[in-house]
Amino acid sequence: YRHIGQFTDTPAGDIGVGAREIGFMYGQYKKIVDRFEGGVLTGKGLTYGGSLARTQATGYGICYFSDEVLHYHGKSFEGQTVVISGSGNVAQYAAEKCTELGGKVVAMSDSKGYIYDPNGINLEVLFDIKQKRRARISVYADEVAGAQYVEGCKNIWNVKCDIAMPCASQNEMDAEGAKAVIANGAFAVFEGANMPLTPEAIEAVTSAGLLYTPGKASNAGGVATSGLEMSQNSMRYSWTFEEVDAKLKGIMQSIFQECLKASIECGKPGDMMVGANVAGFLKVADAMMAQGIV
């Protein structure tokens, strides 16, 4: 507890650490320090300082960022067939926002296998299975007519799609998976998880000319909304879901513009990997120089 704090280091949830676990940790922290310090942890429950839209933030943010990339290239989610790996918070809400934007999500997965629904994933059924019953994704195929379940989560990249969105875990798409996505005619791979593509997969995707967004930019919505949660804690005030969502969208659009600007300055307009790397480095380097650290 000595090494975290709202002005020191602020942890947030990730794989296997949701609002329940954050709640346990926050309760113990408050018990030890004997004071309310809302910003010490983010992803908190709404009854003790959490933010509306925090649960949805990473998934929504991926789609907001990717939508900007698509529009820059004269495309959109409208009418596109989408494969999203995973079925946790990130994948669920990426699927929800993608569907709102006109895409059709046809496949999702968990650690054991994946489901394929040619009619588009029924999110109401999926949310019930994952959020309420906490069951395996295979249950979906038992309950939805026309849906199939296939053993082996890595095989999800064999499903034909226009856009692939890896939202499960690191290194989940290797060179073989990337080649399958390319062979099936996809034109974009948008990262949702932290580093879901191996270096070999990134090389394959970019060499083939597919649109590619690195997770360091496209999945920033979660940590951005953690910042918004801390802002609300500091103000002792709560924004509505719509207010937080609008701020999240604005942040993701701003990140896209920063990446685009850097990519243009580097002579590679629209290359989000170059843009994210350069823009991120310059932000840190400029701050360090301004503070006399280097």
NUGUGU-101400 format. One record per residue (C-alpha): z, y, x; residue number from 1. Coordinates in steps of 0.1 Angstrom, whole numbers. Layout:
N
zz/yy/xx/seq
Z/Y/X/NUM
...
! end
This chain:
294
zz/yy/xx/seq
0/0/0/1
5/23/30/2
-32/22/37/3
-46/32/3/4
-43/63/-18/5
-63/88/-37/6
-66/110/-6/7
-67/81/19/8
-88/51/9/9
-97/41/-27/10
-106/4/-34/11
-126/-6/-64/12
-136/-39/-80/13
-164/-62/-70/14
-172/-99/-74/15
-142/-117/-88/16
-122/-84/-91/17
-125/-68/-125/18
-102/-46/-146/19
-76/-73/-149/20
-72/-77/-111/21
-73/-39/-106/22
-46/-36/-133/23
-24/-60/-115/24
-28/-42/-82/25
-23/-8/-97/26
8/-19/-115/27
23/-32/-82/28
12/0/-63/29
29/22/-89/30
60/1/-88/31
63/4/-50/32
56/41/-46/33
73/51/-79/34
47/77/-90/35
15/80/-110/36
-14/82/-87/37
-44/75/-109/38
-71/79/-82/39
-57/52/-59/40
-78/25/-75/41
-109/27/-96/42
-123/4/-123/43
-90/7/-141/44
-84/-1/-178/45
-88/27/-203/46
-51/26/-212/47
-40/37/-178/48
-66/61/-164/49
-99/42/-164/50
-132/58/-173/51
-156/50/-201/52
-189/38/-188/53
-174/25/-156/54
-181/-11/-166/55
-217/-4/-173/56
-222/21/-144/57
-238/-1/-117/58
-262/-19/-141/59
-272/13/-158/60
-275/31/-125/61
-299/6/-111/62
-322/11/-141/63
-319/49/-139/64
-329/49/-102/65
-356/23/-107/66
-371/42/-136/67
-375/73/-114/68
-393/51/-88/69
-416/36/-115/70
-424/70/-129/71
-432/84/-94/72
-458/56/-91/73
-472/61/-126/74
-454/32/-142/75
-424/25/-164/76
-402/-3/-177/77
-421/-2/-210/78
-438/-36/-217/79
-428/-51/-184/80
-414/-87/-180/81
-382/-86/-160/82
-362/-113/-143/83
-326/-104/-135/84
-304/-128/-114/85
-267/-130/-121/86
-248/-126/-154/87
-218/-106/-144/88
-212/-69/-152/89
-240/-56/-130/90
-266/-81/-144/91
-255/-78/-180/92
-257/-40/-181/93
-289/-38/-161/94
-304/-61/-187/95
-290/-39/-215/96
-304/-7/-200/97
-337/-23/-190/98
-342/-35/-226/99
-334/0/-239/100
-361/14/-216/101
-387/-10/-230/102
-386/-40/-206/103
-383/-76/-217/104
-357/-96/-197/105
-367/-133/-198/106
-344/-149/-173/107
-308/-146/-160/108
-286/-169/-140/109
-251/-178/-128/110
-240/-198/-98/111
-251/-232/-113/112
-286/-224/-127/113
-306/-200/-148/114
-318/-196/-184/115
-354/-187/-194/116
-361/-172/-228/117
-397/-162/-233/118
-387/-141/-264/119
-364/-120/-243/120
-327/-126/-236/121
-306/-121/-267/122
-279/-98/-252/123
-256/-102/-282/124
-254/-139/-275/125
-252/-135/-237/126
-223/-110/-240/127
-204/-133/-263/128
-208/-162/-239/129
-199/-142/-208/130
-174/-116/-220/131
-156/-134/-248/132
-159/-171/-241/133
-163/-168/-203/134
-185/-198/-204/135
-214/-210/-182/136
-248/-195/-189/137
-262/-229/-198/138
-245/-225/-232/139
-271/-199/-240/140
-299/-226/-240/141
-278/-247/-264/142
-275/-219/-289/143
-308/-200/-288/144
-340/-217/-300/145
-368/-217/-275/146
-346/-210/-245/147
-344/-234/-215/148
-317/-240/-189/149
-327/-250/-153/150
-303/-262/-127/151
-303/-243/-94/152
-298/-205/-95/153
-322/-199/-66/154
-351/-213/-86/155
-350/-182/-109/156
-375/-165/-86/157
-401/-191/-97/158
-402/-175/-131/159
-432/-153/-136/160
-424/-116/-140/161
-435/-80/-133/162
-402/-68/-120/163
-375/-88/-102/164
-340/-74/-101/165
-315/-95/-79/166
-281/-86/-93/167
-260/-115/-84/168
-249/-117/-47/169
-258/-110/-11/170
-287/-129/5/171
-296/-145/-28/172
-334/-139/-23/173
-347/-154/9/174
-383/-154/22/175
-392/-184/0/176
-379/-167/-31/177
-397/-135/-21/178
-430/-153/-16/179
-425/-169/-51/180
-420/-135/-67/181
-451/-122/-49/182
-472/-152/-58/183
-463/-148/-95/184
-477/-113/-95/185
-446/-91/-96/186
-452/-55/-85/187
-416/-45/-79/188
-382/-58/-65/189
-352/-36/-73/190
-319/-45/-57/191
-289/-45/-79/192
-264/-65/-58/193
-252/-56/-24/194
-279/-67/1/195
-293/-94/-21/196
-325/-97/0/197
-324/-113/34/198
-343/-93/61/199
-371/-119/59/200
-374/-113/22/201
-375/-76/26/202
-403/-79/52/203
-422/-102/28/204
-419/-79/-2/205
-427/-47/16/206
-456/-62/36/207
-471/-74/3/208
-470/-38/-10/209
-445/-43/-38/210
-422/-14/-48/211
-388/-20/-33/212
-355/-2/-38/213
-326/-10/-14/214
-292/-15/-30/215
-276/12/-8/216
-294/36/-32/217
-302/18/-64/218
-268/2/-70/219
-248/34/-61/220
-240/40/-98/221
-208/20/-97/222
-192/39/-68/223
-206/72/-82/224
-188/65/-115/225
-156/56/-95/226
-158/91/-82/227
-162/104/-118/228
-131/83/-127/229
-111/99/-99/230
-123/134/-111/231
-109/126/-146/232
-77/114/-131/233
-73/146/-111/234
-80/167/-142/235
-57/146/-165/236
-87/146/-188/237
-112/120/-202/238
-149/125/-208/239
-167/107/-235/240
-190/77/-228/241
-220/99/-233/242
-207/126/-209/243
-201/100/-182/244
-234/83/-188/245
-252/116/-186/246
-235/125/-153/247
-243/90/-139/248
-280/94/-148/249
-281/128/-131/250
-265/114/-100/251
-290/85/-98/252
-319/110/-103/253
-305/131/-75/254
-302/102/-52/255
-338/93/-59/256
-349/129/-51/257
-330/128/-18/258
-346/95/-8/259
-380/107/-19/260
-376/140/1/261
-366/120/33/262
-395/96/29/263
-420/124/26/264
-405/141/57/265
-408/108/76/266
-445/105/66/267
-439/76/43/268
-439/92/8/269
-423/69/-18/270
-409/44/7/271
-374/41/-7/272
-361/20/22/273
-370/46/47/274
-359/74/24/275
-325/58/17/276
-318/50/54/277
-327/84/67/278
-311/104/38/279
-279/84/41/280
-278/87/79/281
-284/125/79/282
-257/131/53/283
-231/113/74/284
-244/128/107/285
-245/163/94/286
-210/161/80/287
-197/147/114/288
-213/175/133/289
-201/202/110/290
-165/189/115/291
-168/187/152/292
-165/149/153/293
-196/145/174/294
! end
